[in-house]
Amino acid sequence: MKRVRLVADASLGETEALVRILRRDGGVRERHVTSPKGEPANPMTFQEIEAKFMDLAEPVIGRKKAEGVIETVYGLEDLNDSAKLVYLCCRQTETKSGKR
């Protein structure tokens, strides 16, 4: 018996999701989400956006640069040269000699 089954439901809206868990004891747990986090009807807070960015960016560009991106974006109106932001967003790669 399969433990997980995915079923498409054309009656759900484009951003909706319905999860139903049938427990061994016969109980049912269900959760219906009409607007997932990040949609206009359910926006993320600045803290949630920062946390998501750090989760995604830190493994690629490192913690120090990721924090620098956040700091730079907060001061974007006063940024005179976008090269700083571009540099912070780029991953450092090793050269053929093994140096960065």
ROSE-4610 file (N, C-alpha, C; in Angstrom, 1 decimal, always signed):
// ROSE-4610
residu = [M/M/M/K/K/K/R/R/R/V/V/V/R/R/R/L/L/L/V/V/V/A/A/A/D/D/D/A/A/A/S/S/S/L/L/L/G/G/G/E/E/E/T/T/T/E/E/E/A/A/A/L/L/L/V/V/V/R/R/R/I/I/I/L/L/L/R/R/R/R/R/R/D/D/D/G/G/G/G/G/G/V/V/V/R/R/R/E/E/E/R/R/R/H/H/H/V/V/V/T/T/T/S/S/S/P/P/P/K/K/K/G/G/G/E/E/E/P/P/P/A/A/A/N/N/N/P/P/P/M/M/M/T/T/T/F/F/F/Q/Q/Q/E/E/E/I/I/I/E/E/E/A/A/A/K/K/K/F/F/F/M/M/M/D/D/D/L/L/L/A/A/A/E/E/E/P/P/P/V/V/V/I/I/I/G/G/G/R/R/R/K/K/K/K/K/K/A/A/A/E/E/E/G/G/G/V/V/V/I/I/I/E/E/E/T/T/T/V/V/V/Y/Y/Y/G/G/G/L/L/L/E/E/E/D/D/D/L/L/L/N/N/N/D/D/D/S/S/S/A/A/A/K/K/K/L/L/L/V/V/V/Y/Y/Y/L/L/L/C/C/C/C/C/C/R/R/R/Q/Q/Q/T/T/T/E/E/E/T/T/T/K/K/K/S/S/S/G/G/G/K/K/K/R/R/R]
num = [1/1/1/2/2/2/3/3/3/4/4/4/5/5/5/6/6/6/7/7/7/8/8/8/9/9/9/10/10/10/11/11/11/12/12/12/13/13/13/14/14/14/15/15/15/16/16/16/17/17/17/18/18/18/19/19/19/20/20/20/21/21/21/22/22/22/23/23/23/24/24/24/25/25/25/26/26/26/27/27/27/28/28/28/29/29/29/30/30/30/31/31/31/32/32/32/33/33/33/34/34/34/35/35/35/36/36/36/37/37/37/38/38/38/39/39/39/40/40/40/41/41/41/42/42/42/43/43/43/44/44/44/45/45/45/46/46/46/47/47/47/48/48/48/49/49/49/50/50/50/51/51/51/52/52/52/53/53/53/54/54/54/55/55/55/56/56/56/57/57/57/58/58/58/59/59/59/60/60/60/61/61/61/62/62/62/63/63/63/64/64/64/65/65/65/66/66/66/67/67/67/68/68/68/69/69/69/70/70/70/71/71/71/72/72/72/73/73/73/74/74/74/75/75/75/76/76/76/77/77/77/78/78/78/79/79/79/80/80/80/81/81/81/82/82/82/83/83/83/84/84/84/85/85/85/86/86/86/87/87/87/88/88/88/89/89/89/90/90/90/91/91/91/92/92/92/93/93/93/94/94/94/95/95/95/96/96/96/97/97/97/98/98/98/99/99/99/100/100/100]
x = [+0.8/+0.0/+0.9/+0.6/+1.3/+1.0/+2.0/+1.8/+1.5/+1.9/+1.7/+1.0/+0.0/-0.6/-0.9/-0.6/-0.8/-2.0/-2.9/-4.1/-4.4/-4.5/-4.8/-6.3/-6.6/-8.0/-8.2/-8.9/-9.2/-10.1/-10.8/-11.7/-10.9/-9.6/-8.8/-8.3/-8.2/-7.6/-6.1/-5.6/-4.2/-3.2/-3.4/-2.5/-3.0/-4.1/-4.6/-4.0/-4.0/-3.5/-4.3/-4.5/-5.3/-4.5/-4.2/-3.5/-4.4/-4.5/-5.3/-4.5/-4.4/-3.7/-4.7/-4.6/-5.5/-4.6/-4.9/-4.1/-4.5/-3.6/-3.8/-5.0/-5.2/-6.3/-7.7/-7.7/-8.9/-9.2/-8.4/-8.6/-8.1/-8.6/-8.2/-7.8/-6.6/-6.1/-6.1/-6.6/-6.7/-6.4/-5.7/-5.3/-5.6/-6.3/-6.6/-6.0/-5.1/-4.5/-5.0/-5.6/-6.1/-5.0/-4.2/-3.2/-1.9/-1.0/+0.3/+1.1/+2.0/+2.9/+3.6/+3.6/+4.3/+3.4/+2.2/+1.2/+0.7/+0.2/-0.3/-1.3/-2.2/-3.2/-2.6/-1.3/-0.7/+0.8/+1.1/+2.5/+3.5/+4.8/+5.8/+6.2/+6.6/+7.2/+8.6/+9.2/+10.6/+11.5/+11.2/+12.0/+11.9/+10.8/+10.6/+11.4/+11.3/+12.0/+13.6/+14.0/+15.5/+15.9/+15.1/+15.4/+15.4/+14.5/+14.4/+15.6/+16.0/+17.1/+18.4/+18.6/+19.8/+19.8/+18.7/+18.7/+19.1/+18.7/+19.1/+20.4/+20.8/+22.0/+23.3/+23.2/+24.4/+25.2/+24.5/+25.3/+26.1/+25.6/+26.2/+27.2/+26.9/+27.8/+28.5/+28.0/+28.6/+27.8/+27.9/+27.1/+27.5/+28.7/+29.1/+28.6/+28.7/+28.2/+26.7/+26.0/+24.5/+24.0/+24.7/+24.3/+24.6/+25.6/+26.0/+24.9/+24.4/+23.3/+22.1/+21.7/+20.6/+20.8/+22.0/+22.3/+22.3/+22.8/+22.9/+21.5/+20.6/+19.3/+18.5/+18.7/+18.0/+18.4/+19.6/+20.1/+20.1/+19.3/+19.4/+19.1/+18.3/+18.0/+19.3/+20.2/+21.4/+22.6/+22.4/+23.5/+23.9/+25.1/+25.6/+26.1/+26.5/+27.1/+26.6/+25.9/+25.3/+26.4/+27.7/+28.7/+28.9/+28.7/+28.8/+27.8/+26.5/+25.5/+25.8/+26.2/+26.6/+27.7/+28.7/+29.9/+29.4/+28.5/+28.0/+27.2/+26.6/+25.7/+26.5/+27.7/+28.5/+29.3/+29.3/+30.1/+31.5/+32.4/+33.8/+34.2/+34.9/+35.4/+36.9/+37.4/+38.8/+39.4/+40.6/+41.3/+42.0/+42.7/+43.4/+44.5/+45.1/+46.1/+45.5/+44.2/+43.5/+43.3/+43.7/+43.5/+42.2/+41.6/+40.4/+40.8]
y = [-1.2/+0.0/+1.2/+2.2/+3.4/+4.3/+4.9/+5.8/+7.2/+7.6/+9.0/+8.9/+9.8/+9.8/+11.3/+11.7/+13.1/+13.0/+13.9/+14.0/+15.4/+15.6/+17.0/+17.3/+18.5/+18.9/+20.2/+20.0/+21.2/+22.2/+21.9/+22.8/+23.8/+23.5/+24.5/+25.6/+26.8/+27.9/+27.7/+28.6/+28.5/+28.5/+29.2/+29.2/+28.4/+27.7/+26.9/+25.6/+25.1/+23.7/+23.1/+21.8/+21.0/+19.8/+19.6/+18.4/+17.6/+16.4/+15.5/+14.3/+14.1/+13.0/+12.0/+10.8/+9.7/+8.9/+9.0/+8.3/+6.8/+6.1/+4.6/+4.3/+5.2/+5.0/+5.4/+5.8/+6.2/+7.7/+8.5/+9.9/+10.6/+11.8/+12.6/+13.9/+14.4/+15.7/+16.4/+17.6/+18.3/+19.8/+20.3/+21.8/+22.3/+23.4/+24.0/+25.4/+25.7/+27.0/+27.7/+28.9/+29.6/+30.6/+31.1/+32.1/+31.7/+31.1/+30.7/+31.9/+31.7/+32.8/+33.4/+34.7/+35.4/+35.9/+35.4/+35.9/+37.3/+38.2/+39.5/+39.4/+38.4/+38.2/+37.7/+37.3/+36.7/+37.1/+38.4/+38.8/+38.4/+38.2/+37.9/+39.2/+39.1/+40.2/+40.4/+41.6/+41.8/+40.8/+40.4/+39.4/+38.1/+37.7/+36.4/+36.5/+37.6/+37.8/+37.7/+38.4/+38.3/+36.8/+36.1/+34.8/+33.9/+34.0/+33.2/+33.6/+34.8/+35.2/+34.6/+34.7/+34.1/+32.6/+31.9/+30.5/+30.1/+30.9/+30.6/+31.2/+32.4/+33.0/+32.6/+32.3/+32.0/+30.8/+29.7/+28.6/+29.0/+30.0/+30.4/+31.5/+32.5/+33.7/+33.9/+33.1/+33.2/+34.1/+34.0/+34.7/+36.2/+36.6/+38.0/+38.7/+38.1/+38.8/+38.9/+37.8/+37.8/+38.9/+39.0/+40.1/+41.5/+41.6/+42.8/+43.2/+42.2/+42.4/+43.0/+42.4/+42.9/+44.3/+44.6/+46.0/+47.0/+46.6/+47.4/+47.7/+46.7/+46.8/+47.8/+47.7/+48.6/+50.1/+50.3/+51.6/+51.9/+51.2/+51.4/+52.8/+53.5/+54.9/+55.8/+55.4/+56.3/+55.7/+54.6/+53.9/+54.6/+55.1/+55.9/+55.0/+53.8/+52.9/+51.5/+51.0/+49.6/+48.5/+48.9/+47.9/+47.2/+47.9/+47.2/+46.1/+46.4/+45.3/+44.2/+44.5/+43.4/+42.5/+43.2/+42.4/+41.5/+42.0/+41.2/+40.0/+40.2/+39.1/+38.0/+38.3/+37.3/+36.3/+35.1/+34.1/+34.2/+34.1/+34.1/+32.7/+32.7/+31.4/+31.3/+30.1/+29.9/+30.0/+30.6/+30.6/+29.3/+29.1/+27.9/+27.6/+28.6/+28.5/+28.1/+28.1/+27.7/+28.9/+30.1/+31.3/+32.0/+32.8/+33.6/+35.0]
z = [+0.0/+0.0/+0.0/-0.9/-1.0/+0.2/+0.8/+1.9/+1.6/+0.4/-0.1/-1.5/-1.6/-2.9/-3.2/-4.4/-4.9/-5.8/-5.6/-6.4/-6.8/-8.1/-8.6/-8.4/-8.0/-7.8/-8.5/-9.7/-10.5/-9.9/-8.8/-8.1/-7.3/-7.0/-6.2/-7.1/-6.5/-7.2/-7.5/-8.3/-8.7/-7.6/-6.5/-5.4/-4.2/-4.3/-3.2/-3.1/-1.8/-1.6/-0.5/-0.6/+0.4/+0.7/+2.0/+2.4/+3.4/+3.1/+3.9/+4.4/+5.7/+6.2/+6.9/+6.4/+6.9/+7.9/+9.2/+10.2/+10.3/+10.8/+11.0/+11.9/+12.8/+13.8/+13.2/+11.9/+11.3/+11.3/+12.1/+12.1/+10.9/+10.7/+9.5/+9.9/+9.4/+9.6/+8.3/+8.2/+7.0/+7.1/+6.1/+6.1/+4.7/+4.6/+3.4/+3.4/+2.4/+2.4/+1.1/+1.2/+0.0/-0.5/+0.4/+0.0/+0.7/+0.0/+0.7/+1.1/+2.0/+2.5/+1.3/+1.2/+0.1/-1.0/-1.0/-1.9/-1.4/-2.3/-1.9/-0.7/-0.7/+0.3/+1.6/+1.6/+2.8/+2.7/+2.8/+2.6/+3.7/+3.3/+4.3/+5.0/+6.2/+7.0/+6.5/+6.8/+6.5/+7.1/+8.3/+9.0/+8.3/+7.8/+7.1/+5.7/+5.1/+3.8/+4.1/+5.1/+5.5/+5.8/+6.5/+6.9/+5.7/+4.8/+3.5/+2.7/+2.6/+1.8/+2.3/+3.7/+4.3/+4.1/+4.2/+4.0/+2.5/+1.6/+0.2/-0.2/+0.3/-0.2/+0.6/+1.8/+2.6/+2.1/+1.7/+1.2/-0.1/-0.8/-2.1/-2.0/-1.3/-1.2/+0.2/+1.1/+2.5/+3.4/+4.7/+5.6/+5.6/+5.5/+5.6/+4.4/+3.2/+2.0/+2.0/+2.4/+2.5/+3.4/+4.6/+5.5/+4.9/+4.1/+3.4/+2.4/+1.7/+0.7/+1.4/+2.5/+3.3/+3.7/+4.3/+4.8/+3.6/+2.5/+1.3/+0.7/+0.7/+0.2/+1.1/+2.4/+3.3/+3.0/+2.6/+2.3/+0.8/+0.0/-1.4/-1.9/-1.3/-1.7/-1.6/-0.7/-0.6/-1.3/-2.0/-2.7/-4.0/-4.1/-5.2/-6.4/-6.0/-7.0/-6.8/-7.8/-7.7/-7.7/-8.0/-8.1/-6.8/-5.7/-4.3/-4.2/-4.6/-4.5/-5.4/-6.6/-7.6/-7.0/-6.4/-5.9/-4.7/-3.9/-2.7/-3.2/-4.3/-4.8/-5.6/-5.9/-6.7/-5.8/-6.2/-5.5/-5.9/-4.9/-5.3/-5.8/-6.8/-7.4/-7.3/-7.2/-7.2/-8.5/-8.6/-9.9/-10.1/-11.2/-11.5/-10.5/-9.9/-8.9/-7.5/-7.4/-6.2/-5.3/-5.7/-5.0/-5.4/-4.5/-4.9/-5.4]
